[in-house]
Amino acid sequence: MEKSIIFSCILFFALAFFSYNLWKIVRNIRLGKSKNRFDQPLKRTKILLKIAFGQTKLFARPASGILHAIVYWGFLVITIGTLEMMVDGIFNLDRSFGEIGDFIIQSLHQEMLWRYWFWFLVYCLWLEDYF
């Protein structure tokens, strides 16, 4: 219980500091000219999913694009882990996302690991041709 209170206080101050800095950034952005970005929601959502989450522009250069995508998707996984740690710290739980995490690890981890190693080896062999 004591640890949860200490963690919650630290988290509160961290979020307050983050919010203050975010407010400063938004304030500076609002100094610019406004533009209607809600005119084509379906088209903009498709572009968001394709370019931002799918990282399609990076694959123009396949070798660096694949490695960048691996790092990007790895950070998304780490973000889920960070969220789990925050929930565990606040509510004094142990592995609050355990069921989800076990499913992901058992069903996807081995396949993804081998796929990443395969592409890493392909990239290394590709580099040998140019250096």
N, C-alpha and C positions, 0 to 999 in steps of 0.2 A: 504494500500500500504506500509506504513511504517513497519507494522508488518511482511509483506511478505519479505521485504528486510532484516530485522533483523533475521528472521527465516532462510532465505537462507544463510546468513553469518555463523550463528551457525552451520547449516547443513553442509556447505562447510568445516569448520574446523573439525567437527566431522568425516566426510568422509576422510579428509586428514589424521587425526590421525589414523583412522582405516586402511587406505591404507598403511601407513608407518609400522604399526605393522604387517599387512598381508605380506608385502614385507619381513620383518625380518623372519617370519615363513617360507615362501617359500624359502628364501635363505638357511635356515637351513635344510629344507627337501631336497634341491638339493645337499647337501653334500653327501647324500647316493648314493648307487648304482642304476643306472637307470634300469628300467624294462619295457618291452613292454606291455602296458595295453590296447592297441587298437587292439589286435589280434582277439578277438571274440566279436564284438560290440553287436550283438543281445543277446547272452548268458549273457553278463555282464549287459546289460540293464534290462533283465528279473530278474536277481539276485538283482539289485539295487531296482527295483520296489517291489519285493517280500520282501526283508529283510529290506531295509532302510525305505521305505514308508509304507509297510504293517506291519512292526514290527513283523514278524512271529516267529522269534527266542524267543521273549519274552513270547510267549504263551506255552512254555514248562512248566512253572509254571503258571497255569491259573489265580490265584488270583492276584498275583503281576503283571503279564503280562497285564491283563485287565486294572488295575489301571494305569500302566505305559503308555499304549496305549492311555488312555483317556487324560492323561497329555500331551503326545506328540502331539496328534491331536488338543488339546486345544491351544498349542503353535503355531501350524500352523495357526489356526484361528486368534490368536493375531497378528501374523506376517502380515496377510492381513490388519488388523486394523491399524497397525503401518504404513504400506505403504500408506494407505488412509490418515492418519494424515500428513504424509510428503507431499503428493500431495496437500492436503488442505492448508498446511502452505506455500508452495512455491507459489501457484497460488491464494491464498486468496479466497478459495472456502469453501463451507459448504457441507459436505457429498458428495464428488465427486463420491464415489462408492454407492451412496444411492439406486439406482435402484437394483443393484446386492445385496446389503445388505438387502434390504426389502424383496426380493425374498427368500434369504437364511433364514432369520429370520422367515418369515411366513410359509414357507414350511417345514423347517427342524428343527427349534428350539424346538418346543414342542415335536416332536417325539424323538429327541436326548436327551432332558432333561429327559423325562420319562425313556428312555432306560438306561441312566447313573444312575439314581436313583435306578432302578431295580437291576442293577449289583452291585451297592454299598450296597444295602440291602442284596443281596445274599452273598457278601463278608463278611459283618458283621455277618451274621448267620453262615457262614463257620468258622469264627474266634472263635465263641462261642464254637464250638466243640473241639478246640485245646487249648484254654486258660481257 
